Amino acid sequence: MPNLPISGLPASDALTGAELFADVQEGITKYTTLSDIATYTTYIPGNSYGLFNQTGSSIPVSGSLPRSGSLIDGGIGTLSVPANGFRVGDAFRAVIQGGINVGTNGHTLDIQVSSDGVPLADTGVITMPKITGTKNWRMDLNFSINATGSAGTAEIASAGSFSFRTDSSGDVVTEIFSAVNNTTFDTTVPNTLVVKAIWGASSNAADSIYSQIFTLRKVY
């Protein structure tokens, strides 16, 4: 093909992430992919933008075995930060909403937030009232990167609230929680956000929770 101005080239179809781009490293021209570029341009210190938005309801986490599972399903964007992608002062916010049923008063639920097994925040074990008719629940999460580095140096502060509507005249119960991890959190490795629901041992198939909306944003 002869040299053409950009406007004279064939138009691309829908991008898949595997497209090639030229880049220069240490004076040598190499190539990279669209997916790699997206990974390293998403995290710009001080910018605010969307990172991930769920595009369908998650699979319900039931009180029958195994009694635990993810509250996040597929969507657009990423839940991962590459190694050394965090900067001091980065702040993130997540909003989750969905439906919940609790078949028997006194069954317990714990929602844990982690990054590849490293704990970030936890509602603690909540003794739930009876909730029927798939009532609404909502969780707000906030994260602040206070220090970067390997485990023992890096620090992340996490806080949130978990609210749900009960059968008692439409009452809303809210649990507030927070935590600081400066022992096992590590910014020198990739980090992927996980939100997991865990039902107690006495729970059964009448207990379930799922999300309809999950949105993660970088807010600072």
JOKAZI-V371944 format. One line per field, one symbol per residue. phi: phi as a letter, one per 20 degrees, with the letter a starting at -180 (. if undefined). psi: psi as a letter, one per 20 degrees, with the letter a starting at -180 (. if undefined). A space follows every 10 residues. Layout:
BEGIN
phi: ???
psi: ???
END
This chain:
BEGIN
phi: .ffcfgfeff fffgfdoefe cebdclmdfc ccdgfffffe dfddgnecaf dbcfdafffg eefegembrf edcfadobdd dfgmefcgng cccccccacb ccfcgofdbc dddbclnefd bbfmfdeeff ccmleecbcd cccceebdpe gndfbcdcba cccbedfelm gddcddbbac dccdfceecf ccfcccdcef fefbffebbb ddcbcdcedb
psi: prpqqgiiqq qqapqiiiqq qqrppljppa qrrhghghgi ihnopiqprq hqpqjrqrpp oqirpjjqrq jpaqapbqjq prpkhqqpiq qqpqppqbqq pohppiqqpp ppproliopg qphropoqrp orjmrqrqpp ppqpohqrar pigqpppqqr qoqqprinkj qpppppqrqp okgipoiirq ppppoppoqr hiraiipqqr qhpoppqpi.
END
